[in-house]
Amino acid sequence: VNFITPTSAVVMGGLAIARVSYDRWLRFVWKYLIIMMIIIIAGLAIGVLTG
């Protein structure tokens, strides 16, 4: 969540220093976030199924 929330001071500060708009950054990082979400869901499912 801290990677995508625009209220995160680290995200907004880093984007301001790099002079990158939030929209442009979000278009760049969305694939990574989807992959991470799938990996986390799979890990949780395996953990639940194995007890």
matplotlib code that plots the C-alpha trace (Angstrom):
import matplotlib.pyplot as plt

x = [0.0, 2.8, 4.0, 0.8, -0.7, -0.2, -0.2, 3.0, 5.7, 8.5, 6.7, 5.6, 9.0, 10.9, 8.7, 9.1, 12.8, 12.9, 10.4, 8.1, 4.4, 2.3, 0.4, 3.6, 5.0, 1.8, 1.8, 5.4, 4.9, 1.4, 2.7, 5.1, 2.3, 0.0, 2.8, 3.6, -0.1, -0.4, 2.7, 1.4, -2.0, -0.4, 1.8, -1.1, -3.1, -0.3, 0.1, -3.5, -3.8, -0.7, -1.7]
y = [0.0, 2.4, 2.1, 3.4, 5.8, 9.4, 10.4, 8.6, 11.3, 9.1, 8.4, 12.0, 13.4, 11.1, 11.9, 15.6, 15.3, 13.3, 15.6, 12.7, 13.1, 10.6, 9.5, 8.7, 6.8, 4.8, 3.8, 2.6, 0.6, -1.0, -4.2, -4.7, -4.2, -6.7, -9.3, -8.7, -9.0, -12.4, -13.7, -12.6, -14.1, -17.4, -17.5, -16.9, -19.6, -22.1, -21.2, -21.6, -24.9, -26.4, -25.3]
z = [0.0, 0.8, -2.8, -4.3, -1.8, -2.9, 0.8, 1.5, 2.1, 0.8, -2.5, -3.1, -2.0, -4.2, -7.2, -6.5, -6.4, -9.6, -11.2, -12.2, -12.1, -10.0, -13.1, -15.0, -12.0, -11.5, -15.2, -14.8, -11.5, -12.0, -13.6, -10.7, -8.2, -9.9, -9.9, -6.2, -5.4, -7.2, -5.4, -2.0, -2.7, -3.8, -0.7, 1.6, -0.1, 0.2, 3.8, 4.6, 2.7, 4.4, 7.9]

ax = plt.figure().add_subplot(projection="3d")
ax.plot(x, y, z, "-o")
ax.set_aspect("equal")
plt.show()
